[in-house]
Amino acid sequence: MNPYVLLFLFSSLGLGTTLTFASSHWLLAWMGLEINTLAIIPLMSQHHHPRAVEATTKYFLTQATAAALVLFAGTTNAWVMGTWDMTNMTDPIANTMLITALALKIGLAPMHLWMPEVLQGLDLTTGLILSTWQKLAPLALIMQVAQNIDPLLLTTLGLLSALVGGWGGLNQTQLRKILAYSSIAHMGWMIIILQYAPQLTLLTLFVYVLMTSAMFLTLKSFTVTKINALATIWSKSPPLAVVTPLVLLSLAGLPPLTGFMPKWMVLQELTKQDLPAIATTMAFAALLGLYFYLRLSYVMTLTISPNMLNSITPWRATTTQTSLLMALTVVAALTLLPITPAILVLVT
């Protein structure tokens, strides 16, 4: 793709998200979401492959439906309450429509079915954008109206997403689908704590973006999209083959890695709010995710791929991948747990 076109599309992505962040009027927020969607569509379909076109079409239809629901919810609230201001979103019907639309946009269960199928059809770079940057604007809107949304609805969405994200990833062989279900599960952790401690939602989002970026960039450097291909990465880069399983375990939330931080704080806050049953359910949902992360770690560390004498030695091939961003995200995904108090101060 032409570099100037790429610059324009990435600028539009940034503009759409910033417009949604800065808006207090539902029409402006809707415009930001639409700019965001229209900017990523060419990036998703730049590889002229039927699977990419199919994923782009599914994504466009889903996001257009969600954007129409957002606009309809804003219109309904303006009709009943006489204002387009986000802070006066008090009509219960409009609130229910709004949270449904935003849940569809970020892939919360039970509106999650598009996420694994779309991510499976994309290349790893666009998949990274879809899994991280595209979640920011809808989450900002959810955080602005969370105080007006029924707590039972938010809890149900969070629990369902954590459970579906865990169960859905168990039987997958495609890495992009596994990362899609991982995204659904992490969104559930963000939503369930939103009504009690919004700063923990920000903390979970920050850590999720770091860990997911590290995972996608690592897979991109190996050019790996299936579980079986993970067995070949030792010959390509032994240091990364050691670090990548640790990033996966950080995604699973094992101490002493960075991913343990948000899960620890969320479970602690749920217990403080006298919700031990919900905290226990979330902990069990995290165990489901741990199982399929351990599957990937097992393939990388304890499985040796068959070697043929007439094959090209992959470690002698020169790589064109930039490694600075990958190195920074990998280090952050593994080592931030000791500075948890400082990070909490920043997000608060």
One Martini backbone bead per residue (centre of mass of N, CA, C, O) as a GRO file, in nm:
protein
  348
    1MET     BB    1   0.100   0.034   0.018
    2ASN     BB    2   0.084   0.353   0.020
    3PRO     BB    3   0.230   0.563   0.242
    4TYR     BB    4   0.018   0.794   0.229
    5VAL     BB    5  -0.227   0.615   0.282
    6LEU     BB    6  -0.133   0.506   0.553
    7LEU     BB    7  -0.114   0.780   0.694
    8PHE     BB    8  -0.412   0.854   0.658
    9LEU     BB    9  -0.534   0.608   0.808
   10PHE     BB   10  -0.386   0.647   1.081
   11SER     BB   11  -0.492   0.934   1.126
   12SER     BB   12  -0.792   0.851   1.130
   13LEU     BB   13  -0.774   0.667   1.372
   14GLY     BB   14  -0.682   0.888   1.569
   15LEU     BB   15  -0.917   1.086   1.521
   16GLY     BB   16  -1.156   0.905   1.602
   17THR     BB   17  -1.065   0.848   1.892
   18THR     BB   18  -1.027   1.145   1.987
   19LEU     BB   19  -1.318   1.238   1.932
   20THR     BB   20  -1.446   1.044   2.136
   21PHE     BB   21  -1.293   1.135   2.387
   22ALA     BB   22  -1.377   1.462   2.356
   23SER     BB   23  -1.674   1.404   2.368
   24SER     BB   24  -2.026   1.520   2.482
   25HIS     BB   25  -2.160   1.424   2.211
   26TRP     BB   26  -2.320   1.180   2.041
   27LEU     BB   27  -2.258   1.266   1.748
   28LEU     BB   28  -1.949   1.284   1.780
   29ALA     BB   29  -1.904   0.998   1.878
   30TRP     BB   30  -2.017   0.864   1.623
   31MET     BB   31  -1.815   0.988   1.427
   32GLY     BB   32  -1.563   0.860   1.551
   33LEU     BB   33  -1.647   0.563   1.505
   34GLU     BB   34  -1.672   0.586   1.193
   35ILE     BB   35  -1.386   0.672   1.126
   36ASN     BB   36  -1.254   0.424   1.250
   37THR     BB   37  -1.387   0.212   1.067
   38LEU     BB   38  -1.313   0.335   0.781
   39ALA     BB   39  -0.996   0.319   0.830
   40ILE     BB   40  -0.969  -0.008   0.868
   41ILE     BB   41  -1.084  -0.141   0.613
   42PRO     BB   42  -0.837  -0.114   0.413
   43LEU     BB   43  -0.639  -0.271   0.600
   44MET     BB   44  -0.799  -0.544   0.592
   45SER     BB   45  -0.813  -0.546   0.247
   46GLN     BB   46  -0.514  -0.532   0.123
   47HIS     BB   47  -0.541  -0.838   0.101
   48HIS     BB   48  -0.629  -1.022  -0.186
   49HIS     BB   49  -0.838  -1.217  -0.005
   50PRO     BB   50  -1.114  -1.389   0.068
   51ARG     BB   51  -1.075  -1.387   0.379
   52ALA     BB   52  -1.036  -1.079   0.409
   53VAL     BB   53  -1.303  -0.993   0.280
   54GLU     BB   54  -1.485  -1.143   0.476
   55ALA     BB   55  -1.386  -1.003   0.735
   56THR     BB   56  -1.452  -0.715   0.646
   57THR     BB   57  -1.756  -0.754   0.606
   58LYS     BB   58  -1.823  -0.844   0.893
   59TYR     BB   59  -1.713  -0.592   1.034
   60PHE     BB   60  -1.883  -0.377   0.895
   61LEU     BB   61  -2.166  -0.484   0.974
   62THR     BB   62  -2.125  -0.480   1.278
   63GLN     BB   63  -2.038  -0.177   1.312
   64ALA     BB   64  -2.288  -0.054   1.177
   65THR     BB   65  -2.493  -0.164   1.377
   66ALA     BB   66  -2.367  -0.036   1.632
   67ALA     BB   67  -2.377   0.261   1.533
   68ALA     BB   68  -2.685   0.272   1.498
   69LEU     BB   69  -2.747   0.214   1.798
   70VAL     BB   70  -2.604   0.459   1.914
   71LEU     BB   71  -2.775   0.671   1.765
   72PHE     BB   72  -3.049   0.570   1.871
   73ALA     BB   73  -2.987   0.611   2.171
   74GLY     BB   74  -2.933   0.917   2.155
   75THR     BB   75  -3.210   0.990   2.035
   76THR     BB   76  -3.387   0.875   2.261
   77ASN     BB   77  -3.271   1.052   2.488
   78ALA     BB   78  -3.337   1.325   2.350
   79TRP     BB   79  -3.645   1.277   2.340
   80VAL     BB   80  -3.687   1.237   2.654
   81MET     BB   81  -3.462   1.458   2.786
   82GLY     BB   82  -3.350   1.696   2.581
   83THR     BB   83  -3.049   1.561   2.529
   84TRP     BB   84  -2.697   1.499   2.405
   85ASP     BB   85  -2.568   1.448   2.664
   86MET     BB   86  -2.380   1.211   2.824
   87THR     BB   87  -2.442   1.284   3.135
   88ASN     BB   88  -2.777   1.249   3.047
   89MET     BB   89  -2.796   0.920   3.050
   90THR     BB   90  -3.119   0.809   3.187
   91ASP     BB   91  -3.248   0.621   2.995
   92PRO     BB   92  -3.299   0.285   3.007
   93ILE     BB   93  -3.334   0.212   2.707
   94ALA     BB   94  -3.088   0.366   2.599
   95ASN     BB   95  -2.879   0.221   2.778
   96THR     BB   96  -2.924  -0.066   2.671
   97MET     BB   97  -2.859  -0.004   2.376
   98LEU     BB   98  -2.574   0.106   2.424
   99ILE     BB   99  -2.438  -0.141   2.562
  100THR     BB  100  -2.495  -0.329   2.326
  101ALA     BB  101  -2.335  -0.176   2.109
  102LEU     BB  102  -2.057  -0.168   2.260
  103ALA     BB  103  -2.033  -0.473   2.296
  104LEU     BB  104  -2.025  -0.527   1.990
  105LYS     BB  105  -1.766  -0.360   1.930
  106ILE     BB  106  -1.570  -0.529   2.150
  107GLY     BB  107  -1.676  -0.836   2.206
  108LEU     BB  108  -1.898  -0.911   2.398
  109ALA     BB  109  -2.062  -1.123   2.570
  110PRO     BB  110  -2.294  -1.242   2.327
  111MET     BB  111  -2.132  -1.029   2.101
  112HIS     BB  112  -1.865  -1.224   1.982
  113LEU     BB  113  -1.879  -1.392   1.703
  114TRP     BB  114  -1.700  -1.202   1.512
  115MET     BB  115  -1.408  -1.197   1.625
  116PRO     BB  116  -1.267  -1.469   1.541
  117GLU     BB  117  -1.336  -1.449   1.233
  118VAL     BB  118  -1.196  -1.182   1.173
  119LEU     BB  119  -0.908  -1.235   1.289
  120GLN     BB  120  -0.848  -1.486   1.104
  121GLY     BB  121  -0.846  -1.291   0.825
  122LEU     BB  122  -0.590  -1.150   0.935
  123ASP     BB  123  -0.324  -0.995   0.984
  124LEU     BB  124  -0.121  -0.928   1.253
  125THR     BB  125  -0.123  -0.619   1.244
  126THR     BB  126  -0.430  -0.572   1.219
  127GLY     BB  127  -0.499  -0.747   1.465
  128LEU     BB  128  -0.367  -0.559   1.670
  129ILE     BB  129  -0.547  -0.314   1.619
  130LEU     BB  130  -0.819  -0.459   1.678
  131SER     BB  131  -0.730  -0.553   1.983
  132THR     BB  132  -0.666  -0.245   2.078
  133TRP     BB  133  -0.741   0.036   1.947
  134GLN     BB  134  -1.054  -0.039   1.885
  135LYS     BB  135  -1.127  -0.042   2.209
  136LEU     BB  136  -1.106   0.251   2.321
  137ALA     BB  137  -1.362   0.412   2.242
  138PRO     BB  138  -1.588   0.228   2.359
  139LEU     BB  139  -1.470   0.225   2.650
  140ALA     BB  140  -1.499   0.529   2.699
  141LEU     BB  141  -1.809   0.529   2.680
  142ILE     BB  142  -1.866   0.325   2.904
  143MET     BB  143  -1.728   0.494   3.132
  144GLN     BB  144  -1.922   0.747   3.106
  145VAL     BB  145  -2.207   0.553   3.153
  146ALA     BB  146  -2.185   0.349   3.397
  147GLN     BB  147  -2.363   0.494   3.625
  148ASN     BB  148  -2.644   0.431   3.438
  149ILE     BB  149  -2.601   0.130   3.456
  150ASP     BB  150  -2.686  -0.175   3.519
  151PRO     BB  151  -2.509  -0.379   3.724
  152LEU     BB  152  -2.616  -0.657   3.626
  153LEU     BB  153  -2.534  -0.621   3.329
  154LEU     BB  154  -2.230  -0.589   3.370
  155THR     BB  155  -2.185  -0.856   3.521
  156THR     BB  156  -2.290  -1.043   3.300
  157LEU     BB  157  -2.092  -0.959   3.076
  158GLY     BB  158  -1.831  -1.026   3.232
  159LEU     BB  159  -1.882  -1.326   3.294
  160LEU     BB  160  -1.940  -1.425   3.007
  161SER     BB  161  -1.670  -1.337   2.881
  162ALA     BB  162  -1.480  -1.501   3.061
  163LEU     BB  163  -1.606  -1.782   2.993
  164VAL     BB  164  -1.602  -1.774   2.682
  165GLY     BB  165  -1.296  -1.714   2.654
  166GLY     BB  166  -1.216  -1.984   2.787
  167TRP     BB  167  -1.382  -2.200   2.627
  168GLY     BB  168  -1.320  -2.111   2.326
  169GLY     BB  169  -0.991  -2.169   2.340
  170LEU     BB  170  -0.954  -2.483   2.386
  171ASN     BB  171  -1.014  -2.598   2.060
  172GLN     BB  172  -0.784  -2.446   1.922
  173THR     BB  173  -0.535  -2.394   1.637
  174GLN     BB  174  -0.557  -2.088   1.605
  175LEU     BB  175  -0.400  -1.809   1.715
  176ARG     BB  176  -0.606  -1.584   1.647
  177LYS     BB  177  -0.845  -1.715   1.798
  178ILE     BB  178  -0.715  -1.726   2.074
  179LEU     BB  179  -0.672  -1.414   2.093
  180ALA     BB  180  -0.972  -1.348   2.072
  181TYR     BB  181  -1.060  -1.496   2.334
  182SER     BB  182  -0.869  -1.336   2.511
  183SER     BB  183  -1.005  -1.064   2.460
  184ILE     BB  184  -1.282  -1.136   2.573
  185ALA     BB  185  -1.186  -1.201   2.861
  186HIS     BB  186  -1.054  -0.922   2.925
  187MET     BB  187  -1.311  -0.757   2.888
  188GLY     BB  188  -1.456  -0.884   3.129
  189TRP     BB  189  -1.262  -0.772   3.348
  190MET     BB  190  -1.322  -0.472   3.284
  191ILE     BB  191  -1.639  -0.467   3.324
  192ILE     BB  192  -1.683  -0.591   3.617
  193ILE     BB  193  -1.512  -0.336   3.760
  194LEU     BB  194  -1.630  -0.057   3.666
  195GLN     BB  195  -1.851   0.009   3.901
  196TYR     BB  196  -1.619   0.011   4.139
  197ALA     BB  197  -1.322   0.050   3.959
  198PRO     BB  198  -1.213   0.231   3.698
  199GLN     BB  199  -0.900   0.215   3.740
  200LEU     BB  200  -0.889  -0.097   3.687
  201THR     BB  201  -0.972  -0.083   3.395
  202LEU     BB  202  -0.724   0.077   3.303
  203LEU     BB  203  -0.514  -0.127   3.400
  204THR     BB  204  -0.612  -0.368   3.231
  205LEU     BB  205  -0.582  -0.229   2.958
  206PHE     BB  206  -0.281  -0.167   2.970
  207VAL     BB  207  -0.182  -0.461   3.009
  208TYR     BB  208  -0.322  -0.584   2.763
  209VAL     BB  209  -0.179  -0.418   2.545
  210LEU     BB  210   0.106  -0.513   2.611
  211MET     BB  211   0.067  -0.824   2.581
  212THR     BB  212  -0.060  -0.831   2.295
  213SER     BB  213   0.167  -0.688   2.150
  214ALA     BB  214   0.387  -0.891   2.218
  215MET     BB  215   0.250  -1.136   2.082
  216PHE     BB  216   0.209  -1.029   1.792
  217LEU     BB  217   0.506  -0.946   1.736
  218THR     BB  218   0.624  -1.227   1.775
  219LEU     BB  219   0.458  -1.376   1.559
  220LYS     BB  220   0.554  -1.191   1.328
  221SER     BB  221   0.860  -1.267   1.347
  222PHE     BB  222   0.779  -1.584   1.284
  223THR     BB  223   0.535  -1.637   1.103
  224VAL     BB  224   0.278  -1.730   1.294
  225THR     BB  225  -0.067  -1.914   1.302
  226LYS     BB  226   0.001  -2.197   1.433
  227ILE     BB  227   0.065  -2.433   1.661
  228ASN     BB  228   0.264  -2.620   1.506
  229ALA     BB  229   0.467  -2.380   1.428
  230LEU     BB  230   0.592  -2.336   1.717
  231ALA     BB  231   0.812  -2.572   1.696
  232THR     BB  232   1.013  -2.377   1.499
  233ILE     BB  233   1.131  -2.127   1.677
  234TRP     BB  234   1.408  -2.215   1.789
  235SER     BB  235   1.569  -2.190   1.512
  236LYS     BB  236   1.517  -1.875   1.483
  237SER     BB  237   1.485  -1.785   1.819
  238PRO     BB  238   1.583  -1.863   2.125
  239PRO     BB  239   1.514  -1.615   2.302
  240LEU     BB  240   1.213  -1.597   2.211
  241ALA     BB  241   1.145  -1.895   2.292
  242VAL     BB  242   1.170  -1.819   2.599
  243VAL     BB  243   0.977  -1.560   2.624
  244THR     BB  244   0.696  -1.634   2.501
  245PRO     BB  245   0.582  -1.820   2.728
  246LEU     BB  246   0.583  -1.586   2.936
  247VAL     BB  247   0.373  -1.413   2.792
  248LEU     BB  248   0.148  -1.624   2.810
  249LEU     BB  249   0.151  -1.638   3.124
  250SER     BB  250   0.079  -1.342   3.155
  251LEU     BB  251  -0.199  -1.363   3.019
  252ALA     BB  252  -0.295  -1.573   3.243
  253GLY     BB  253  -0.185  -1.458   3.541
  254LEU     BB  254   0.100  -1.524   3.646
  255PRO     BB  255   0.314  -1.538   3.886
  256PRO     BB  256   0.551  -1.262   3.850
  257LEU     BB  257   0.379  -1.133   3.632
  258THR     BB  258   0.204  -0.875   3.495
  259GLY     BB  259  -0.083  -1.024   3.458
  260PHE     BB  260  -0.143  -1.046   3.772
  261MET     BB  261  -0.224  -0.761   3.855
  262PRO     BB  262  -0.526  -0.721   3.759
  263LYS     BB  263  -0.644  -0.981   3.884
  264TRP     BB  264  -0.572  -0.921   4.173
  265MET     BB  265  -0.724  -0.646   4.198
  266VAL     BB  266  -1.006  -0.744   4.114
  267LEU     BB  267  -1.047  -0.965   4.329
  268GLN     BB  268  -1.009  -0.776   4.569
  269GLU     BB  269  -1.247  -0.583   4.503
  270LEU     BB  270  -1.475  -0.795   4.499
  271THR     BB  271  -1.433  -0.876   4.795
  272LYS     BB  272  -1.487  -0.592   4.917
  273GLN     BB  273  -1.790  -0.598   4.777
  274ASP     BB  274  -1.919  -0.875   4.857
  275LEU     BB  275  -1.818  -1.094   4.593
  276PRO     BB  276  -1.720  -1.408   4.607
  277ALA     BB  277  -1.862  -1.560   4.374
  278ILE     BB  278  -1.755  -1.386   4.141
  279ALA     BB  279  -1.454  -1.417   4.204
  280THR     BB  280  -1.448  -1.726   4.171
  281THR     BB  281  -1.547  -1.736   3.877
  282MET     BB  282  -1.313  -1.569   3.759
  283ALA     BB  283  -1.087  -1.760   3.850
  284PHE     BB  284  -1.189  -2.004   3.685
  285ALA     BB  285  -1.174  -1.860   3.409
  286ALA     BB  286  -0.863  -1.825   3.422
  287LEU     BB  287  -0.803  -2.132   3.410
  288LEU     BB  288  -0.898  -2.177   3.124
  289GLY     BB  289  -0.685  -1.995   2.995
  290LEU     BB  290  -0.436  -2.141   3.108
  291TYR     BB  291  -0.462  -2.398   2.940
  292PHE     BB  292  -0.413  -2.273   2.646
  293TYR     BB  293  -0.144  -2.141   2.716
  294LEU     BB  294   0.001  -2.408   2.792
  295ARG     BB  295  -0.018  -2.536   2.518
  296LEU     BB  296   0.167  -2.334   2.375
  297SER     BB  297   0.412  -2.368   2.564
  298TYR     BB  298   0.455  -2.669   2.509
  299VAL     BB  299   0.516  -2.650   2.204
  300MET     BB  300   0.767  -2.455   2.236
  301THR     BB  301   0.940  -2.633   2.465
  302LEU     BB  302   0.852  -2.973   2.416
  303THR     BB  303   0.868  -2.943   2.096
  304ILE     BB  304   0.989  -3.108   1.803
  305SER     BB  305   1.051  -3.058   1.492
  306PRO     BB  306   1.085  -3.175   1.191
  307ASN     BB  307   1.392  -3.252   1.019
  308MET     BB  308   1.538  -3.158   0.711
  309LEU     BB  309   1.822  -3.161   0.517
  310ASN     BB  310   1.684  -2.985   0.263
  311SER     BB  311   1.647  -2.750   0.439
  312ILE     BB  312   1.631  -2.433   0.541
  313THR     BB  313   1.802  -2.232   0.750
  314PRO     BB  314   1.637  -1.995   0.935
  315TRP     BB  315   1.881  -1.848   1.100
  316ARG     BB  316   2.015  -1.729   0.818
  317ALA     BB  317   1.792  -1.544   0.779
  318THR     BB  318   1.700  -1.238   0.712
  319THR     BB  319   1.551  -0.973   0.889
  320THR     BB  320   1.283  -0.704   0.871
  321GLN     BB  321   1.219  -0.675   1.159
  322THR     BB  322   1.123  -0.484   1.413
  323SER     BB  323   1.242  -0.489   1.773
  324LEU     BB  324   1.184  -0.258   1.976
  325LEU     BB  325   0.880  -0.283   2.041
  326MET     BB  326   0.894  -0.579   2.121
  327ALA     BB  327   1.093  -0.548   2.356
  328LEU     BB  328   0.927  -0.350   2.529
  329THR     BB  329   0.665  -0.524   2.559
  330VAL     BB  330   0.796  -0.775   2.680
  331VAL     BB  331   0.916  -0.646   2.930
  332ALA     BB  332   0.646  -0.531   3.036
  333ALA     BB  333   0.495  -0.820   3.043
  334LEU     BB  334   0.716  -0.928   3.283
  335THR     BB  335   0.812  -0.660   3.501
  336LEU     BB  336   0.563  -0.476   3.652
  337LEU     BB  337   0.472  -0.588   3.934
  338PRO     BB  338   0.659  -0.428   4.148
  339ILE     BB  339   0.506  -0.140   4.037
  340THR     BB  340   0.200  -0.129   4.118
  341PRO     BB  341   0.165   0.129   4.296
  342ALA     BB  342   0.254   0.332   4.076
  343ILE     BB  343   0.036   0.257   3.866
  344LEU     BB  344  -0.209   0.321   4.045
  345VAL     BB  345  -0.146   0.621   4.071
  346LEU     BB  346  -0.165   0.689   3.769
  347VAL     BB  347  -0.468   0.579   3.718
  348THR     BB  348  -0.580   0.770   3.965
   0.00000   0.00000   0.00000
